[in-house]
Amino acid sequence: MTVTERTAAPTGPAAPPPPPRRRRDERRPVWEEEPGRVGQGLKGATLAGVCLAILGPLWVVIVTSLSDQRTITDAGGLVIVPRTITFRAYTELLSGGTVTRATLVSLALTAVGTVISTVVSVLCAYGLSRPGSFLHRPILLVLLVTMFFNAGLIPTYLLVTGVGLEGSYWSMILPGAVSVFNVLVLRAFFQNIAPELIDSARIDGAGDWRILFRIVLPLSKAVIAVVSLFYAVGYWSQWFNAMLYLNDQDKWPLQMILRQLVIKQQAPQGMSQMISTQQIPGLAVQMAVMVLALIPVAVLYPFVQKHFTKGMLTGAVKG
Protein backbone atom coordinates (compact mmCIF):
# COMPACT_ATOMS: atom_id res chain seq x y z
CA MET A 1 0.00 0.00 0.00
CA THR A 2 1.40 3.30 -1.01
CA VAL A 3 1.72 6.35 1.22
CA THR A 4 -1.11 8.04 -0.63
CA GLU A 5 -3.41 5.06 -0.13
CA ARG A 6 -2.53 4.85 3.60
CA THR A 7 -3.28 8.54 4.01
CA ALA A 8 -6.61 8.32 2.18
CA ALA A 9 -7.72 5.18 4.02
CA PRO A 10 -10.56 5.83 6.48
CA THR A 11 -9.60 5.60 10.13
CA GLY A 12 -13.17 5.09 11.44
CA PRO A 13 -16.84 5.47 10.59
CA ALA A 14 -17.59 8.53 8.51
CA ALA A 15 -19.10 11.47 10.43
CA PRO A 16 -22.61 12.46 9.32
CA PRO A 17 -22.71 15.61 7.25
CA PRO A 18 -23.75 18.75 9.13
CA PRO A 19 -27.41 19.67 8.79
CA PRO A 20 -28.08 22.25 6.14
CA ARG A 21 -28.31 25.75 7.50
CA ARG A 22 -31.83 27.05 7.42
CA ARG A 23 -32.07 29.99 5.11
CA ARG A 24 -34.58 32.73 5.69
CA ASP A 25 -37.31 33.08 3.13
CA GLU A 26 -36.80 36.50 1.64
CA ARG A 27 -40.45 36.73 0.73
CA ARG A 28 -41.59 36.59 4.37
CA PRO A 29 -41.17 39.38 6.93
CA VAL A 30 -38.62 38.85 9.68
CA TRP A 31 -41.24 38.65 12.42
CA GLU A 32 -42.97 35.74 10.66
CA GLU A 33 -39.85 33.55 10.69
CA GLU A 34 -39.65 30.70 13.16
CA PRO A 35 -37.52 31.85 16.13
CA GLY A 36 -34.38 29.98 17.14
CA ARG A 37 -33.55 28.61 20.58
CA VAL A 38 -32.63 32.01 21.96
CA GLY A 39 -35.81 33.51 20.58
CA GLN A 40 -37.90 30.70 22.04
CA GLY A 41 -36.27 31.19 25.42
CA LEU A 42 -36.85 34.93 25.37
CA LYS A 43 -40.45 34.38 24.32
CA GLY A 44 -41.05 31.94 27.16
CA ALA A 45 -39.40 34.26 29.69
CA THR A 46 -41.48 37.20 28.46
CA LEU A 47 -44.74 35.26 28.68
CA ALA A 48 -43.83 34.00 32.14
CA GLY A 49 -43.09 37.56 33.28
CA VAL A 50 -46.38 38.85 31.88
CA CYS A 51 -48.33 36.04 33.56
CA LEU A 52 -46.56 36.71 36.85
CA ALA A 53 -47.29 40.44 36.58
CA ILE A 54 -50.99 39.68 36.06
CA LEU A 55 -51.53 36.75 38.40
CA GLY A 56 -49.33 38.07 41.22
CA PRO A 57 -51.51 41.06 42.18
CA LEU A 58 -54.65 38.98 41.61
CA TRP A 59 -53.34 36.35 44.02
CA VAL A 60 -52.63 39.00 46.66
CA VAL A 61 -56.13 40.49 46.29
CA ILE A 62 -57.86 37.09 46.61
CA VAL A 63 -55.74 35.93 49.55
CA THR A 64 -56.25 39.22 51.41
CA SER A 65 -60.01 39.04 50.90
CA LEU A 66 -59.99 35.57 52.52
CA SER A 67 -57.85 36.55 55.52
CA ASP A 68 -58.88 37.52 59.04
CA GLN A 69 -57.82 40.61 60.97
CA ARG A 70 -54.90 38.91 62.73
CA THR A 71 -53.37 37.64 59.48
CA ILE A 72 -53.68 41.07 57.86
CA THR A 73 -52.15 42.75 60.92
CA ASP A 74 -49.22 40.32 61.03
CA ALA A 75 -48.60 40.84 57.29
CA GLY A 76 -48.67 44.61 57.70
CA GLY A 77 -51.44 45.00 55.13
CA LEU A 78 -51.73 42.93 51.97
CA VAL A 79 -51.33 39.17 52.53
CA ILE A 80 -49.15 37.07 50.23
CA VAL A 81 -49.03 33.75 52.10
CA PRO A 82 -52.46 32.58 53.33
CA ARG A 83 -52.77 31.37 56.90
CA THR A 84 -56.33 31.49 58.15
CA ILE A 85 -58.98 31.28 55.42
CA THR A 86 -62.37 32.82 56.10
CA PHE A 87 -65.26 33.76 53.81
CA ARG A 88 -66.69 36.24 56.30
CA ALA A 89 -66.17 39.21 54.00
CA TYR A 90 -68.04 37.59 51.10
CA THR A 91 -70.93 36.32 53.24
CA GLU A 92 -71.41 39.76 54.74
CA LEU A 93 -71.21 41.53 51.40
CA LEU A 94 -73.64 39.16 49.68
CA SER A 95 -76.14 38.98 52.54
CA GLY A 96 -78.55 41.35 50.81
CA GLY A 97 -77.03 44.70 51.72
CA THR A 98 -75.43 47.54 49.80
CA VAL A 99 -73.01 45.45 47.72
CA THR A 100 -75.70 42.99 46.64
CA ARG A 101 -77.94 45.82 45.48
CA ALA A 102 -75.05 47.53 43.68
CA THR A 103 -74.12 44.26 41.95
CA LEU A 104 -77.67 43.82 40.66
CA VAL A 105 -77.68 47.42 39.44
CA SER A 106 -74.41 46.89 37.56
CA LEU A 107 -75.68 43.67 36.00
CA ALA A 108 -78.90 45.34 34.84
CA LEU A 109 -77.08 48.39 33.44
CA THR A 110 -74.60 46.14 31.64
CA ALA A 111 -77.31 43.97 30.08
CA VAL A 112 -79.59 46.80 28.97
CA GLY A 113 -76.76 49.07 27.84
CA THR A 114 -75.01 46.34 25.87
CA VAL A 115 -78.18 45.42 24.00
CA ILE A 116 -79.00 49.04 23.14
CA SER A 117 -75.45 49.93 22.10
CA THR A 118 -74.99 46.79 20.00
CA VAL A 119 -78.31 47.21 18.17
CA VAL A 120 -77.72 50.88 17.40
CA SER A 121 -74.13 50.24 16.30
CA VAL A 122 -75.16 47.38 13.99
CA LEU A 123 -77.89 49.44 12.35
CA CYS A 124 -75.61 52.45 11.92
CA ALA A 125 -72.74 50.38 10.55
CA TYR A 126 -74.95 48.50 8.11
CA GLY A 127 -76.38 51.73 6.72
CA LEU A 128 -72.92 53.25 6.33
CA SER A 129 -71.60 50.10 4.65
CA ARG A 130 -74.08 50.32 1.76
CA PRO A 131 -72.63 52.50 -1.04
CA GLY A 132 -76.04 53.73 -2.17
CA SER A 133 -77.38 54.67 1.26
CA PHE A 134 -78.63 58.21 1.80
CA LEU A 135 -75.87 60.67 2.83
CA HIS A 136 -73.67 57.86 4.10
CA ARG A 137 -70.42 59.73 3.40
CA PRO A 138 -71.35 63.00 5.20
CA ILE A 139 -72.68 61.00 8.15
CA LEU A 140 -69.49 58.95 8.24
CA LEU A 141 -67.43 62.15 8.21
CA VAL A 142 -69.42 63.55 11.14
CA LEU A 143 -68.85 60.33 13.10
CA LEU A 144 -65.12 60.43 12.40
CA VAL A 145 -64.90 64.01 13.66
CA THR A 146 -66.45 62.97 16.98
CA MET A 147 -63.61 60.49 17.50
CA PHE A 148 -61.13 63.36 17.83
CA PHE A 149 -63.26 66.22 19.13
CA ASN A 150 -66.00 66.24 21.75
CA ALA A 151 -68.05 68.86 23.51
CA GLY A 152 -66.27 68.48 26.83
CA LEU A 153 -67.35 67.62 30.35
CA ILE A 154 -69.33 70.75 31.25
CA PRO A 155 -71.47 70.91 28.06
CA THR A 156 -72.16 67.19 28.36
CA TYR A 157 -73.21 67.61 31.99
CA LEU A 158 -75.47 70.54 31.10
CA LEU A 159 -77.04 68.52 28.27
CA VAL A 160 -77.71 65.46 30.44
CA THR A 161 -79.18 67.52 33.25
CA GLY A 162 -81.08 69.73 30.81
CA VAL A 163 -83.02 66.82 29.31
CA GLY A 164 -83.88 65.54 32.77
CA LEU A 165 -81.65 62.47 32.98
CA GLU A 166 -79.95 63.43 36.26
CA GLY A 167 -80.72 60.84 38.91
CA SER A 168 -81.89 58.35 36.29
CA TYR A 169 -80.18 55.16 35.18
CA TRP A 170 -80.48 56.39 31.58
CA SER A 171 -77.71 58.87 32.37
CA MET A 172 -75.42 55.84 32.61
CA ILE A 173 -76.43 54.49 29.19
CA LEU A 174 -77.50 57.15 26.70
CA PRO A 175 -74.55 59.63 26.81
CA GLY A 176 -72.10 56.94 25.66
CA ALA A 177 -74.42 54.50 23.95
CA VAL A 178 -72.51 54.42 20.65
CA SER A 179 -68.77 54.06 20.13
CA VAL A 180 -67.60 55.31 16.74
CA PHE A 181 -64.69 52.88 16.83
CA ASN A 182 -67.06 49.92 17.17
CA VAL A 183 -69.23 51.28 14.37
CA LEU A 184 -66.20 51.49 12.08
CA VAL A 185 -65.19 47.92 12.92
CA LEU A 186 -68.69 46.66 12.13
CA ARG A 187 -68.86 48.73 8.95
CA ALA A 188 -65.57 47.30 7.69
CA PHE A 189 -66.78 43.77 8.41
CA PHE A 190 -70.06 44.34 6.58
CA GLN A 191 -68.19 45.71 3.58
CA ASN A 192 -66.15 42.50 3.38
CA ILE A 193 -69.25 40.34 2.95
CA ALA A 194 -69.46 39.07 -0.62
CA PRO A 195 -71.67 41.48 -2.60
CA GLU A 196 -72.94 38.55 -4.67
CA LEU A 197 -74.91 37.28 -1.66
CA ILE A 198 -76.64 40.61 -1.19
CA ASP A 199 -77.27 41.07 -4.91
CA SER A 200 -78.80 37.61 -5.22
CA ALA A 201 -81.06 38.33 -2.24
CA ARG A 202 -82.21 41.58 -3.84
CA ILE A 203 -82.99 39.73 -7.07
CA ASP A 204 -85.15 37.34 -5.04
CA GLY A 205 -87.06 40.34 -3.68
CA ALA A 206 -85.49 40.69 -0.22
CA GLY A 207 -85.43 44.13 1.35
CA ASP A 208 -82.74 45.71 3.50
CA TRP A 209 -84.21 44.42 6.77
CA ARG A 210 -84.42 40.84 5.53
CA ILE A 211 -80.89 41.04 4.09
CA LEU A 212 -79.62 42.34 7.42
CA PHE A 213 -81.28 39.68 9.57
CA ARG A 214 -81.04 36.69 7.20
CA ILE A 215 -77.63 37.22 5.57
CA VAL A 216 -75.49 39.88 7.22
CA LEU A 217 -76.02 39.11 10.90
CA PRO A 218 -75.54 35.31 10.65
CA LEU A 219 -72.21 35.94 8.90
CA SER A 220 -71.14 38.54 11.47
CA LYS A 221 -71.44 36.60 14.73
CA ALA A 222 -67.72 36.91 15.50
CA VAL A 223 -67.42 40.68 15.16
CA ILE A 224 -70.76 41.28 16.90
CA ALA A 225 -69.58 39.14 19.83
CA VAL A 226 -66.39 41.19 20.09
CA VAL A 227 -68.22 44.52 19.92
CA SER A 228 -70.73 43.32 22.51
CA LEU A 229 -67.85 42.37 24.79
CA PHE A 230 -66.36 45.86 24.42
CA TYR A 231 -69.67 47.45 25.34
CA ALA A 232 -70.30 45.07 28.24
CA VAL A 233 -66.88 45.70 29.80
CA GLY A 234 -67.38 49.44 29.39
CA TYR A 235 -70.77 49.45 31.10
CA TRP A 236 -69.63 47.11 33.86
CA SER A 237 -66.57 49.27 34.63
CA GLN A 238 -68.46 52.58 34.46
CA TRP A 239 -68.38 54.77 37.52
CA PHE A 240 -67.71 58.34 36.37
CA ASN A 241 -71.25 58.98 35.10
CA ALA A 242 -72.62 57.55 38.34
CA MET A 243 -70.49 60.01 40.31
CA LEU A 244 -71.82 62.90 38.20
CA TYR A 245 -75.50 62.07 37.86
CA LEU A 246 -76.50 59.62 40.61
CA ASN A 247 -76.67 61.33 43.99
CA ASP A 248 -78.68 58.58 45.65
CA GLN A 249 -76.35 55.89 47.04
CA ASP A 250 -79.10 53.29 46.69
CA LYS A 251 -78.74 53.63 42.90
CA TRP A 252 -74.96 53.33 42.82
CA PRO A 253 -73.42 50.54 40.71
CA LEU A 254 -70.76 48.24 42.10
CA GLN A 255 -67.86 50.30 40.75
CA MET A 256 -68.97 53.32 42.78
CA ILE A 257 -69.02 51.20 45.93
CA LEU A 258 -65.52 50.01 45.07
CA ARG A 259 -64.34 53.58 44.55
CA GLN A 260 -65.87 54.67 47.85
CA LEU A 261 -64.12 51.87 49.71
CA VAL A 262 -60.70 51.82 48.06
CA ILE A 263 -60.00 55.41 47.00
CA LYS A 264 -61.97 57.52 49.47
CA GLN A 265 -61.57 55.01 52.34
CA GLN A 266 -65.23 55.47 53.24
CA ALA A 267 -67.85 52.80 53.70
CA PRO A 268 -71.23 53.44 52.04
CA GLN A 269 -74.43 53.45 54.05
CA GLY A 270 -75.23 50.05 55.48
CA MET A 271 -71.59 48.98 55.71
CA SER A 272 -70.15 51.52 58.15
CA GLN A 273 -71.21 49.73 61.32
CA MET A 274 -70.05 46.35 60.03
CA ILE A 275 -66.53 47.65 59.37
CA SER A 276 -66.21 50.05 62.30
CA THR A 277 -67.05 47.32 64.80
CA GLN A 278 -64.35 45.14 63.13
CA GLN A 279 -66.74 42.28 62.45
CA ILE A 280 -64.61 41.86 59.34
CA PRO A 281 -61.38 43.66 58.39
CA GLY A 282 -61.86 46.76 56.26
CA LEU A 283 -59.02 45.74 53.94
CA ALA A 284 -60.61 42.33 53.40
CA VAL A 285 -63.86 44.06 52.44
CA GLN A 286 -62.06 46.22 49.90
CA MET A 287 -60.35 43.23 48.32
CA ALA A 288 -63.58 41.20 48.31
CA VAL A 289 -65.40 43.96 46.42
CA MET A 290 -62.51 44.00 43.91
CA VAL A 291 -62.90 40.26 43.38
CA LEU A 292 -66.65 40.61 42.87
CA ALA A 293 -66.03 43.34 40.30
CA LEU A 294 -63.60 41.09 38.38
CA ILE A 295 -65.70 37.92 38.30
CA PRO A 296 -68.20 38.79 35.49
CA VAL A 297 -65.50 39.89 33.05
CA ALA A 298 -63.33 36.88 33.89
CA VAL A 299 -66.27 34.53 33.34
CA LEU A 300 -67.52 36.20 30.15
CA TYR A 301 -64.24 36.63 28.30
CA PRO A 302 -63.39 32.91 27.71
CA PHE A 303 -66.68 32.44 25.83
CA VAL A 304 -65.92 35.37 23.50
CA GLN A 305 -62.16 34.87 23.22
CA LYS A 306 -62.44 32.44 20.29
CA HIS A 307 -64.22 35.16 18.28
CA PHE A 308 -61.94 37.97 19.42
CA THR A 309 -59.05 37.61 16.96
CA LYS A 310 -61.24 36.67 14.01
CA GLY A 311 -63.67 39.49 14.58
CA MET A 312 -61.12 42.23 15.09
CA LEU A 313 -58.77 41.24 12.27
CA THR A 314 -61.53 40.68 9.73
CA GLY A 315 -63.23 43.90 10.71
CA ALA A 316 -60.02 45.88 10.27
CA VAL A 317 -59.18 44.75 6.73
CA LYS A 318 -60.96 47.62 5.03
CA GLY A 319 -61.54 51.12 6.36
C-alpha positions as CSV (number, residue, x, y, z in Angstrom):
1,M,0.0,0.0,0.0
2,T,1.4,3.3,-1.0
3,V,1.7,6.4,1.2
4,T,-1.1,8.0,-0.6
5,E,-3.4,5.1,-0.1
6,R,-2.5,4.9,3.6
7,T,-3.3,8.5,4.0
8,A,-6.6,8.3,2.2
9,A,-7.7,5.2,4.0
10,P,-10.6,5.8,6.5
11,T,-9.6,5.6,10.1
12,G,-13.2,5.1,11.4
13,P,-16.8,5.5,10.6
14,A,-17.6,8.5,8.5
15,A,-19.1,11.5,10.4
16,P,-22.6,12.5,9.3
17,P,-22.7,15.6,7.2
18,P,-23.7,18.8,9.1
19,P,-27.4,19.7,8.8
20,P,-28.1,22.3,6.1
21,R,-28.3,25.7,7.5
22,R,-31.8,27.1,7.4
23,R,-32.1,30.0,5.1
24,R,-34.6,32.7,5.7
25,D,-37.3,33.1,3.1
26,E,-36.8,36.5,1.6
27,R,-40.5,36.7,0.7
28,R,-41.6,36.6,4.4
29,P,-41.2,39.4,6.9
30,V,-38.6,38.9,9.7
31,W,-41.2,38.7,12.4
32,E,-43.0,35.7,10.7
33,E,-39.8,33.5,10.7
34,E,-39.6,30.7,13.2
35,P,-37.5,31.9,16.1
36,G,-34.4,30.0,17.1
37,R,-33.6,28.6,20.6
38,V,-32.6,32.0,22.0
39,G,-35.8,33.5,20.6
40,Q,-37.9,30.7,22.0
41,G,-36.3,31.2,25.4
42,L,-36.9,34.9,25.4
43,K,-40.4,34.4,24.3
44,G,-41.0,31.9,27.2
45,A,-39.4,34.3,29.7
46,T,-41.5,37.2,28.5
47,L,-44.7,35.3,28.7
48,A,-43.8,34.0,32.1
49,G,-43.1,37.6,33.3
50,V,-46.4,38.9,31.9
51,C,-48.3,36.0,33.6
52,L,-46.6,36.7,36.9
53,A,-47.3,40.4,36.6
54,I,-51.0,39.7,36.1
55,L,-51.5,36.7,38.4
56,G,-49.3,38.1,41.2
57,P,-51.5,41.1,42.2
58,L,-54.6,39.0,41.6
59,W,-53.3,36.3,44.0
60,V,-52.6,39.0,46.7
61,V,-56.1,40.5,46.3
62,I,-57.9,37.1,46.6
63,V,-55.7,35.9,49.5
64,T,-56.2,39.2,51.4
65,S,-60.0,39.0,50.9
66,L,-60.0,35.6,52.5
67,S,-57.9,36.5,55.5
68,D,-58.9,37.5,59.0
69,Q,-57.8,40.6,61.0
70,R,-54.9,38.9,62.7
71,T,-53.4,37.6,59.5
72,I,-53.7,41.1,57.9
73,T,-52.1,42.8,60.9
74,D,-49.2,40.3,61.0
75,A,-48.6,40.8,57.3
76,G,-48.7,44.6,57.7
77,G,-51.4,45.0,55.1
78,L,-51.7,42.9,52.0
79,V,-51.3,39.2,52.5
80,I,-49.2,37.1,50.2
81,V,-49.0,33.8,52.1
82,P,-52.5,32.6,53.3
83,R,-52.8,31.4,56.9
84,T,-56.3,31.5,58.2
85,I,-59.0,31.3,55.4
86,T,-62.4,32.8,56.1
87,F,-65.3,33.8,53.8
88,R,-66.7,36.2,56.3
89,A,-66.2,39.2,54.0
90,Y,-68.0,37.6,51.1
91,T,-70.9,36.3,53.2
92,E,-71.4,39.8,54.7
93,L,-71.2,41.5,51.4
94,L,-73.6,39.2,49.7
95,S,-76.1,39.0,52.5
96,G,-78.6,41.4,50.8
97,G,-77.0,44.7,51.7
98,T,-75.4,47.5,49.8
99,V,-73.0,45.4,47.7
100,T,-75.7,43.0,46.6
101,R,-77.9,45.8,45.5
102,A,-75.0,47.5,43.7
103,T,-74.1,44.3,42.0
104,L,-77.7,43.8,40.7
105,V,-77.7,47.4,39.4
106,S,-74.4,46.9,37.6
107,L,-75.7,43.7,36.0
108,A,-78.9,45.3,34.8
109,L,-77.1,48.4,33.4
110,T,-74.6,46.1,31.6
111,A,-77.3,44.0,30.1
112,V,-79.6,46.8,29.0
113,G,-76.8,49.1,27.8
114,T,-75.0,46.3,25.9
115,V,-78.2,45.4,24.0
116,I,-79.0,49.0,23.1
117,S,-75.5,49.9,22.1
118,T,-75.0,46.8,20.0
119,V,-78.3,47.2,18.2
120,V,-77.7,50.9,17.4
121,S,-74.1,50.2,16.3
122,V,-75.2,47.4,14.0
123,L,-77.9,49.4,12.4
124,C,-75.6,52.4,11.9
125,A,-72.7,50.4,10.6
126,Y,-75.0,48.5,8.1
127,G,-76.4,51.7,6.7
128,L,-72.9,53.2,6.3
129,S,-71.6,50.1,4.6
130,R,-74.1,50.3,1.8
131,P,-72.6,52.5,-1.0
132,G,-76.0,53.7,-2.2
133,S,-77.4,54.7,1.3
134,F,-78.6,58.2,1.8
135,L,-75.9,60.7,2.8
136,H,-73.7,57.9,4.1
137,R,-70.4,59.7,3.4
138,P,-71.4,63.0,5.2
139,I,-72.7,61.0,8.2
140,L,-69.5,59.0,8.2
141,L,-67.4,62.1,8.2
142,V,-69.4,63.5,11.1
143,L,-68.8,60.3,13.1
144,L,-65.1,60.4,12.4
145,V,-64.9,64.0,13.7
146,T,-66.4,63.0,17.0
147,M,-63.6,60.5,17.5
148,F,-61.1,63.4,17.8
149,F,-63.3,66.2,19.1
150,N,-66.0,66.2,21.7
151,A,-68.0,68.9,23.5
152,G,-66.3,68.5,26.8
153,L,-67.3,67.6,30.3
154,I,-69.3,70.7,31.3
155,P,-71.5,70.9,28.1
156,T,-72.2,67.2,28.4
157,Y,-73.2,67.6,32.0
158,L,-75.5,70.5,31.1
159,L,-77.0,68.5,28.3
160,V,-77.7,65.5,30.4
161,T,-79.2,67.5,33.3
162,G,-81.1,69.7,30.8
163,V,-83.0,66.8,29.3
164,G,-83.9,65.5,32.8
165,L,-81.6,62.5,33.0
166,E,-80.0,63.4,36.3
167,G,-80.7,60.8,38.9
168,S,-81.9,58.4,36.3
169,Y,-80.2,55.2,35.2
170,W,-80.5,56.4,31.6
171,S,-77.7,58.9,32.4
172,M,-75.4,55.8,32.6
173,I,-76.4,54.5,29.2
174,L,-77.5,57.2,26.7
175,P,-74.5,59.6,26.8
176,G,-72.1,56.9,25.7
177,A,-74.4,54.5,23.9
178,V,-72.5,54.4,20.7
179,S,-68.8,54.1,20.1
180,V,-67.6,55.3,16.7
181,F,-64.7,52.9,16.8
182,N,-67.1,49.9,17.2
183,V,-69.2,51.3,14.4
184,L,-66.2,51.5,12.1
185,V,-65.2,47.9,12.9
186,L,-68.7,46.7,12.1
187,R,-68.9,48.7,9.0
188,A,-65.6,47.3,7.7
189,F,-66.8,43.8,8.4
190,F,-70.1,44.3,6.6
191,Q,-68.2,45.7,3.6
192,N,-66.1,42.5,3.4
193,I,-69.2,40.3,2.9
194,A,-69.5,39.1,-0.6
195,P,-71.7,41.5,-2.6
196,E,-72.9,38.5,-4.7
197,L,-74.9,37.3,-1.7
198,I,-76.6,40.6,-1.2
199,D,-77.3,41.1,-4.9
200,S,-78.8,37.6,-5.2
201,A,-81.1,38.3,-2.2
202,R,-82.2,41.6,-3.8
203,I,-83.0,39.7,-7.1
204,D,-85.1,37.3,-5.0
205,G,-87.1,40.3,-3.7
206,A,-85.5,40.7,-0.2
207,G,-85.4,44.1,1.3
208,D,-82.7,45.7,3.5
209,W,-84.2,44.4,6.8
210,R,-84.4,40.8,5.5
211,I,-80.9,41.0,4.1
212,L,-79.6,42.3,7.4
213,F,-81.3,39.7,9.6
214,R,-81.0,36.7,7.2
215,I,-77.6,37.2,5.6
216,V,-75.5,39.9,7.2
217,L,-76.0,39.1,10.9
218,P,-75.5,35.3,10.7
219,L,-72.2,35.9,8.9
220,S,-71.1,38.5,11.5
221,K,-71.4,36.6,14.7
222,A,-67.7,36.9,15.5
223,V,-67.4,40.7,15.2
224,I,-70.8,41.3,16.9
225,A,-69.6,39.1,19.8
226,V,-66.4,41.2,20.1
227,V,-68.2,44.5,19.9
228,S,-70.7,43.3,22.5
229,L,-67.8,42.4,24.8
230,F,-66.4,45.9,24.4
231,Y,-69.7,47.5,25.3
232,A,-70.3,45.1,28.2
233,V,-66.9,45.7,29.8
234,G,-67.4,49.4,29.4
235,Y,-70.8,49.5,31.1
236,W,-69.6,47.1,33.9
237,S,-66.6,49.3,34.6
238,Q,-68.5,52.6,34.5
239,W,-68.4,54.8,37.5
240,F,-67.7,58.3,36.4
241,N,-71.2,59.0,35.1
242,A,-72.6,57.6,38.3
243,M,-70.5,60.0,40.3
244,L,-71.8,62.9,38.2
245,Y,-75.5,62.1,37.9
246,L,-76.5,59.6,40.6
247,N,-76.7,61.3,44.0
248,D,-78.7,58.6,45.7
249,Q,-76.4,55.9,47.0
250,D,-79.1,53.3,46.7
251,K,-78.7,53.6,42.9
252,W,-75.0,53.3,42.8
253,P,-73.4,50.5,40.7
254,L,-70.8,48.2,42.1
255,Q,-67.9,50.3,40.7
256,M,-69.0,53.3,42.8
257,I,-69.0,51.2,45.9
258,L,-65.5,50.0,45.1
259,R,-64.3,53.6,44.5
260,Q,-65.9,54.7,47.8
261,L,-64.1,51.9,49.7
262,V,-60.7,51.8,48.1
263,I,-60.0,55.4,47.0
264,K,-62.0,57.5,49.5
265,Q,-61.6,55.0,52.3
266,Q,-65.2,55.5,53.2
267,A,-67.9,52.8,53.7
268,P,-71.2,53.4,52.0
269,Q,-74.4,53.4,54.0
270,G,-75.2,50.1,55.5
271,M,-71.6,49.0,55.7
272,S,-70.2,51.5,58.1
273,Q,-71.2,49.7,61.3
274,M,-70.0,46.4,60.0
275,I,-66.5,47.7,59.4
276,S,-66.2,50.1,62.3
277,T,-67.1,47.3,64.8
278,Q,-64.4,45.1,63.1
279,Q,-66.7,42.3,62.5
280,I,-64.6,41.9,59.3
281,P,-61.4,43.7,58.4
282,G,-61.9,46.8,56.3
283,L,-59.0,45.7,53.9
284,A,-60.6,42.3,53.4
285,V,-63.9,44.1,52.4
286,Q,-62.1,46.2,49.9
287,M,-60.3,43.2,48.3
288,A,-63.6,41.2,48.3
289,V,-65.4,44.0,46.4
290,M,-62.5,44.0,43.9
291,V,-62.9,40.3,43.4
292,L,-66.7,40.6,42.9
293,A,-66.0,43.3,40.3
294,L,-63.6,41.1,38.4
295,I,-65.7,37.9,38.3
296,P,-68.2,38.8,35.5
297,V,-65.5,39.9,33.0
298,A,-63.3,36.9,33.9
299,V,-66.3,34.5,33.3
300,L,-67.5,36.2,30.1
301,Y,-64.2,36.6,28.3
302,P,-63.4,32.9,27.7
303,F,-66.7,32.4,25.8
304,V,-65.9,35.4,23.5
305,Q,-62.2,34.9,23.2
306,K,-62.4,32.4,20.3
307,H,-64.2,35.2,18.3
308,F,-61.9,38.0,19.4
309,T,-59.1,37.6,17.0
310,K,-61.2,36.7,14.0
311,G,-63.7,39.5,14.6
312,M,-61.1,42.2,15.1
313,L,-58.8,41.2,12.3
314,T,-61.5,40.7,9.7
315,G,-63.2,43.9,10.7
316,A,-60.0,45.9,10.3
317,V,-59.2,44.7,6.7
318,K,-61.0,47.6,5.0
319,G,-61.5,51.1,6.4
